[in-house]
């Protein structure tokens, strides 16, 4: 599994906090791949990177799905 680039990690730390950035911080900390997030939420990998870096926020239609994914990943953290 490929890790996250330093650029994505730094952007995530510097970004204004929102649910996409929160998901990014969690995924980075547990090494959960962007590809899996994209597949689970039926979005592009680029959208996931944009969320993680704070360049974009999840649409209201995805907000509940993102929250559920955060809860699931938090409960199953290694």
ZADRENTOR-371904 format. One record per residue (C-alpha): y, z, x. Coordinates in nm, 4 decimals, always signed. Layout:
<pts>
+----------+----------+----------+
:        Y :        Z :        X :
+----------+----------+----------+
:        Y :        Z :        X :
...
+----------+----------+----------+
</pts>
This chain:
<pts>
+----------+----------+----------+
:        Y :        Z :        X :
+----------+----------+----------+
:  +0.0000 :  +0.0000 :  +0.0000 :
:  +0.3408 :  -0.0944 :  +0.1320 :
:  +0.6012 :  +0.1757 :  +0.1608 :
:  +0.9605 :  +0.1685 :  +0.0482 :
:  +1.2251 :  +0.0213 :  +0.2756 :
:  +1.4831 :  +0.2489 :  +0.4302 :
:  +1.7514 :  +0.0572 :  +0.2407 :
:  +1.5934 :  +0.1370 :  -0.0985 :
:  +1.5442 :  +0.5022 :  -0.0066 :
:  +1.9046 :  +0.5420 :  +0.1124 :
:  +2.0429 :  +0.3601 :  -0.1928 :
:  +1.8362 :  +0.5840 :  -0.4183 :
:  +1.9771 :  +0.8984 :  -0.2570 :
:  +2.3350 :  +0.7717 :  -0.2776 :
:  +2.3196 :  +0.6317 :  -0.6309 :
:  +2.4750 :  +0.7926 :  -0.9345 :
:  +2.1925 :  +0.9795 :  -1.1013 :
:  +2.0374 :  +0.8239 :  -1.4106 :
:  +1.6833 :  +0.7867 :  -1.5396 :
:  +1.6151 :  +0.4780 :  -1.3240 :
:  +1.7268 :  +0.6558 :  -1.0078 :
:  +1.5245 :  +0.9617 :  -1.1115 :
:  +1.2150 :  +0.7440 :  -1.1517 :
:  +1.2867 :  +0.5891 :  -0.8127 :
:  +1.3123 :  +0.9243 :  -0.6369 :
:  +0.9831 :  +1.0326 :  -0.7905 :
:  +0.8034 :  +0.7087 :  -0.7025 :
:  +0.9353 :  +0.7212 :  -0.3470 :
:  +0.8242 :  +1.0829 :  -0.3049 :
:  +0.4700 :  +1.0195 :  -0.4301 :
:  +0.4489 :  +0.6658 :  -0.2864 :
:  +0.3920 :  +0.5078 :  -0.6271 :
:  +0.4295 :  +0.1297 :  -0.5856 :
:  +0.7065 :  -0.0755 :  -0.7438 :
:  +0.4456 :  -0.3292 :  -0.8554 :
:  +0.2716 :  -0.0659 :  -1.0670 :
:  +0.6013 :  +0.0444 :  -1.2242 :
:  +0.6841 :  -0.3183 :  -1.3052 :
:  +0.3426 :  -0.3763 :  -1.4611 :
:  +0.3499 :  -0.0527 :  -1.6628 :
:  +0.6968 :  -0.1244 :  -1.8031 :
:  +0.6537 :  -0.5023 :  -1.8326 :
:  +0.9575 :  -0.5814 :  -1.6192 :
:  +1.0195 :  -0.7594 :  -1.2895 :
:  +0.9907 :  -0.5879 :  -0.9529 :
:  +1.3551 :  -0.6810 :  -0.8899 :
:  +1.4582 :  -0.4856 :  -1.1996 :
:  +1.2668 :  -0.1840 :  -1.0704 :
:  +1.4409 :  -0.2073 :  -0.7313 :
:  +1.7772 :  -0.2361 :  -0.9089 :
:  +1.7017 :  +0.0777 :  -1.1120 :
:  +1.5839 :  +0.2711 :  -0.8076 :
:  +1.8988 :  +0.1819 :  -0.6116 :
:  +2.1350 :  +0.2486 :  -0.9029 :
:  +2.2492 :  -0.1164 :  -0.9246 :
:  +2.1268 :  -0.1272 :  -1.2847 :
:  +2.0154 :  +0.1138 :  -1.5533 :
:  +1.7130 :  +0.0775 :  -1.7797 :
:  +1.7917 :  -0.0797 :  -2.1150 :
:  +1.7854 :  +0.1559 :  -2.4097 :
:  +1.4663 :  -0.0171 :  -2.5253 :
:  +1.2924 :  +0.0924 :  -2.2006 :
:  +1.4377 :  +0.4428 :  -2.1808 :
:  +1.1553 :  +0.6138 :  -2.3700 :
:  +0.8885 :  +0.4281 :  -2.1679 :
:  +1.0576 :  +0.5316 :  -1.8431 :
:  +1.0713 :  +0.8932 :  -1.9557 :
:  +0.7003 :  +0.8881 :  -2.0438 :
:  +0.6157 :  +0.7381 :  -1.7043 :
:  +0.8199 :  +1.0069 :  -1.5291 :
:  +0.6386 :  +1.2782 :  -1.7233 :
:  +0.2990 :  +1.1257 :  -1.6461 :
:  +0.3717 :  +1.0849 :  -1.2748 :
:  +0.5141 :  +1.4376 :  -1.2527 :
:  +0.2018 :  +1.5867 :  -1.4110 :
:  -0.0282 :  +1.3904 :  -1.1799 :
:  +0.1672 :  +1.4410 :  -0.8564 :
:  -0.0583 :  +1.4847 :  -0.5554 :
+----------+----------+----------+
</pts>
